[in-house]
Amino acid sequence: MAGSKEQKSVAVAQVTKLVDLADYQEHSVVSRTIIDRKTGTVTFFAFDEGQGLSEHTAPYDALIYLVDGEAEIVVSGRATRVEEGEVIVIPATKPHSLRAVKRFKMILTMIRS
């Protein structure tokens, strides 16, 4: 994730518009932790067009919700276009990658238990 920046967590009981949690940055992926617990995490990402994450696996199920834009997400070799307002679930241990077709923002929820 070249150019990636990690930001501080969102304050508890603070009302925030998801789309405003982080701004796009040219040629970068920006992430912001919302919740980080032993049982799971919720992280906000903003990907500039053309940016992405190379293929990897995770030991936990993941839910991705696109807040803005459009991404191509590949799970176990199968590519799927995901657009604003759509959700995709990635099963634990399945290889996956993603790329910004258009710049996009997403919420990643990982459940560890």
N, C-alpha and C positions, 0 to 999 in steps of 0.2 A: 504494500500500500504506500507507494511513494507519495510524499507530501501529506501523509495522514497526520491529523492533529486530534489528540484526546482532550476533552474539556471536562470541567467539574460536573458533578451530579446535579440534577434538578432538585430544588428544595421540596420537602414534604408539604403537602396541602397547598401547593402553589398551582393556580390555574394558568395553563399555558396552551397556546395553539400549537399543535404538533409541528406544523409546517415552519414555525418560527424558532424551533429549538436550535437550529444551526443554519448558517448561510452557506450557499455554494461558494467554493473557492476554485479558481481556475486551475485545471490540471491536478486536482486533489480529491481525496476522500476525507471527509470530516466526520468524526464520531463524537457522540456525547452520551455518557452513561446516565440513564434515568434511574434504574434500580440495579443494585448489585448485592445479591444475597447468596447464601449457601445453596438455596433451593432453585435459584435461577437468576437470569439477568434480563433487563430490557435496555436496549441501546438504540439511539437514533443515529442515522447515517445520512450524509448528503454526498452524492457522487456527481462529479462533473461529467459531462458527456465524454464517452470513450473510456472512462475509468472503470475499474472493477476489482474483483478479488479472484485470484487464480484458484484452480481446483484444490479442494481440501475436504476433510471430513471433520465431524464433531461427534462426540459420544452421546449427545443429547438431541432430542427433537427440537426443531426450530420453526418458528412461525414468522414469516416476513409479510408485513403490511406496507404497501406502497402508498405514501402520503401524497406524492407528487411525481410526475414524470413517467418514464417507461424504462424497464430493464429486461434483459434477456437472462434468464436463470436456467442453468443446466444442472439437472439432477440425474445421476447415473447415466449420463450420455444423452439424455432427452432434453432438448431446448424448449423453453416455454417463454413467451412474451407476457410480461406482467405489467399492467398499467395502473395509474392512479385509482385508488379505492379498492384494488384487488388484493387478495391474500393467497399465499402459497405456503404449504407445510412441507418441510424437508425432514424426512425420517432420520433418526440417529444412525450414524455410521455410513450413510450414503454419500458418495463423492459428489460435490457440487461446486459450482462457480457462478459468478454473475458479472454482468457488464452493463454499463449505462448506454442504452440505445439513444436516449435523450437524457439529459441530466435528471436525476431523480433523488427523492428523499424517502427513507423507509424506517420502519420500526422493526427491530429484530428482537424477538422474545425467545429465550432459551430456557427450557424447563429441565432442571437437573434431578428432580425426584418425582 
